[in-house]
């Protein structure tokens, strides 16, 4: 198997939609789904009971054991420098990029734990993480269709082999 593509990006950039598209014909792992299976609890409940730091620690452990052609991460995976370094060393990092207002429109009514802090707090988080996403091997325009993004990934995967 070739090295995996790690899909990173802020909440609302379309990582989950891309995962659903890719999994039709590829081996895809979603770290958030893997997390919920592993801890037998949904992420909002885990955040409430154990906090974000405990979540990030578990997420980092799962990252190192995930094995698939495409690994879709949670938006905060880049909060730990060692995660980004590990992904770059073991695969190709693909960031989905979208302006904040578009992200907010997509997530504002969700039950995501960090969205509960409100628009201004989420925007601060977005601005803090954006330079981290920019360190990816490739940054893709997430305003394009899911199909167009997937085809770009397929092309990059071919070039990578």
Helices and strands as residue ranges (DSSP letters): E 4-9, H 15-22, E 28-30, H 31-39, H 43-50, H 52-65, E 70-72, G 75-79, H 81-90, E 91-97, H 100-107, G 113-117, H 119-133, E 138-141, H 146-160
